[in-house]
Amino acid sequence: MSLQETGKRTGTVAFFHVRRGYGFISAGDGVDVFVHQSNTGTPIETGQQVEYAVRTGQKGLEAYDVVAV
């Protein structure tokens, strides 16, 4: 994936640690995407459906502009 932003996607929060402020989103394609609390527009929790965009972060793919649907 290039450094350019991609379009919006939907997925399920596979894991989210509220105290530490990070987790992972699964789009169902076998690749989980890192998400940090600072990139969420609404509170999220494990098992919740979300809409998000993806970009390349410091250690791989990361979700941003994440909102619960």
C-alpha positions in Angstrom: 0.0 0.0 0.0 1.3 3.4 -0.8 1.6 6.4 1.5 -1.6 7.9 -0.1 -4.8 7.7 1.8 -7.4 5.2 0.9 -11.2 5.4 0.8 -13.5 4.6 3.8 -13.8 1.0 4.9 -16.0 -0.8 7.4 -14.8 -3.4 9.9 -15.1 -4.8 13.3 -13.0 -3.8 16.3 -11.1 -7.1 17.0 -9.5 -5.8 20.2 -9.4 -2.4 22.0 -7.6 -1.7 25.3 -9.4 1.4 26.7 -6.8 2.2 29.3 -3.9 2.0 26.9 -5.9 3.6 24.1 -5.1 1.3 21.2 -6.4 -1.8 19.4 -7.0 -3.4 16.1 -9.7 -3.4 13.5 -10.5 -6.4 11.3 -11.9 -5.9 7.9 -12.5 -9.6 7.4 -9.6 -10.1 5.0 -7.2 -11.5 7.5 -5.3 -8.3 7.9 -5.8 -6.4 11.2 -5.2 -2.6 11.2 -3.8 -0.8 14.2 -6.0 2.0 15.7 -5.0 4.6 18.3 -7.6 6.3 20.5 -6.4 9.7 19.1 -7.7 8.6 15.6 -11.3 7.9 16.8 -14.1 10.3 16.5 -16.4 8.3 18.8 -15.6 5.9 21.7 -15.1 2.3 20.4 -15.0 -1.1 22.0 -14.2 -4.7 21.0 -16.9 -6.2 18.8 -18.2 -2.9 17.5 -18.7 -2.1 13.8 -16.7 0.9 12.6 -16.0 3.0 9.5 -12.5 4.1 9.0 -9.8 5.1 6.5 -6.3 3.6 6.3 -2.8 5.1 6.0 0.7 4.0 6.4 2.0 4.7 10.0 5.3 4.3 11.7 5.0 0.6 12.0 2.6 -0.4 9.2 -1.0 0.3 8.4 -3.1 2.4 10.8 -6.7 3.4 10.9 -7.7 7.0 11.3 -11.0 9.0 11.1 -12.6 6.0 12.9 -16.3 6.3 13.9 -18.8 3.8 15.2 -21.6 2.8 12.8 
